[in-house]
Amino acid sequence: MRLSDVAHALEGRLEGPDFEVSRLAPPETARPGELVAVREPKFLPQALQSGAALVLPDGLPLPEARS
């Protein structure tokens, strides 16, 4: 399934590239090509490090980009 299909099904929006994802995965085992649903801020850092695509609720604060 493509990320645009997921966004449409959830009545959300896609931010970033549209690519194929293979499965839904928990943050602690997620890898690139998979999808992680983050509902609580405490799981966000691990999900971001996984390289997986993320589904985030509106209003979840994102960490500032580091240079």
Secondary structure as the mmCIF struct_conf table of DSSP 4:
data_model
#
loop_
_struct_conf.conf_type_id
_struct_conf.id
_struct_conf.beg_label_comp_id
_struct_conf.beg_label_asym_id
_struct_conf.beg_label_seq_id
_struct_conf.end_label_comp_id
_struct_conf.end_label_asym_id
_struct_conf.end_label_seq_id
STRN STRN1 ARG A 2 ARG A 2
HELX_RH_AL_P HELX_RH_AL_P1 LEU A 3 ALA A 9
TURN_TY1_P TURN_TY1_P1 LEU A 10 GLU A 11
BEND BEND1 GLY A 16 GLY A 16
STRN STRN2 GLU A 20 GLU A 20
STRN STRN3 LEU A 24 LEU A 24
TURN_TY1_P TURN_TY1_P2 PRO A 27 THR A 29
TURN_TY1_P TURN_TY1_P3 PRO A 32 GLY A 33
STRN STRN4 LEU A 35 ALA A 37
BEND BEND2 GLU A 40 GLU A 40
HELX_RH_3T_P HELX_RH_3T_P1 PRO A 41 PHE A 43
HELX_RH_AL_P HELX_RH_AL_P2 LEU A 44 SER A 50
TURN_TY1_P TURN_TY1_P4 GLY A 51 GLY A 51
STRN STRN5 ALA A 53 VAL A 55
TURN_TY1_P TURN_TY1_P5 ASP A 58 GLY A 59
HELX_LH_PP_P HELX_LH_PP_P1 LEU A 60 ARG A 66
#
